[in-house]
Amino acid sequence: MNLSSRAAAICAFALALATGSGPVTAQSKPEDGLALGRKMLAEDNPGDLWVERGQRLFTAKRGPKNASLEKCDLGMGPGVVKGAFAQLPRYFADTDKVQDLESRLLTCMVELQGFKREDIIRTRFGTLDRDSDMEALVSYVGAASNGLRMNVRLTHAKEREMYKAGEYAFYRRSGPLDFACVTCHGESGKRIRLQDLPNMTKAEEMREVVATGWPAYRGTHSTVRTMQHRLYDCFWQMRLPDLGFASDLSVALTAYLNYSANGGEIKLPGVRR
Amino acid sequence: MAEPMKIRALLKGDVADIRVLVAHSMETGQRRDAAGNLVAAHFIHSMTVTHNGKPVYDGQWSQAVSRNPVFAVRIKGARVGDKVVVSWTDNKNDKRTDEVSVAAG
C-alpha cells in the first residue's frame, strides 16, 4: 500500500466514524504489513555478513589437515560454488549417497579438513555465544547461485528414491499431534500468529519459499538459519523426535522441496522474523 | 577479532546514501550464557564516519543498539568516487575501520 492510498484509507475510516455509516472495508491484511517489513529488512540484510564470513571460511586453510574447501565437490566440480545450490540435493558417487548442501559440506569438512563429524554436528546451529561455521558456509554457497534458477534433477535411482521418500514424509501424519508438513503448509493465507505459512502444495509458493527462503537471517535468533534448521524446528513444532542433522529423512524432505521448486529464481540469503 | 563491515555508498542526486552492516555481538551485560553466567558487556561505544577525510558523523553508541546493527547516514554534496571511511571502537578497545568509494546510484 503506498502512502496516498493509506492516507485515503485513513480518511475513509475517519469519515465512516464521523458519519456512523456502514462497515469499514478498507482494512489492510496482516500479510501486507509482513511483506512490507520483509522488504525493508531485505535492503540491509545482516545475512550478507554471513556470506562474507562463509567465503573467508571456504578459502581458509583450516582443520587438522590444514586444508581449504577449494577441493570440495558440491556437484559442479571441485571448489565450484556457483550453481551448486541450484542442483542440490543430488547423488554423489564417492559417498554413494544423495546429499543436500549441509550434508555435503559436512562430508568435505570431515574428509578434506579432518574435522570430527560429531564436532561439526554439535556446532551446526549458532548460538548467541558461538557462531556456526556451517551457517556461514551455507550462506556463502547459497548466495553464489543468486540469479540462477532451481534445477534439481532426478536422474540417479537413489535421487528418485529420496524424492519419493520426501514426498511421503511431507504428507504423512505422525507424532502425538498427528501432524504432517502439509497440515500447516497445505492451504494459502494461513498464519501461525503473524507468521504467514507458505502453501507448499502450490508450485508458485513452493518455488518462492525454497529459492528465496533458506538460508535466511533470523532477526529473533541474531543469526542465519539453514533449511536443516527450518526442518529441525518444524519437527519440534510437530512434537516429533529431533530431526538428525544431515539425516536421510532431512535430505529426503529437502530433495522433495527443492525438486518441487524447480524454476524458482534464487535470491539468498533470505530474511525472516 | 573484529570482522569487516559491509558498506554500500550510493549517490542519489547530490546525496550519498551510506549503509553499513556491522558484525558485532553488542552484548548488554545483562544476558546469561548457557551455563548461567553473566556475559560481560561488549559493545561499540564510538562510531565515526568521514567523507574525504572530513568528519561527518561522530556518535556515541551504547548497549541499546542491536546485535549486528544496520547503520545509515546520508552525506550531502558528495560525488562519485569520494572516499567514505567508517570506524568503530568498542569497550574492549577492539577497533575496525573500513572504507568505500561512493558509487553512482
Interface residues (C-beta under 8 A of the other chain):
Chain A: E43 D44 N45 P46 D48 L49 E52 R53 T127 L128 D129 S222
Chain B: E3 P4 K6 R19 L21 A23 S25 R31 D33 A34 V39 R67 N68 V70 A72
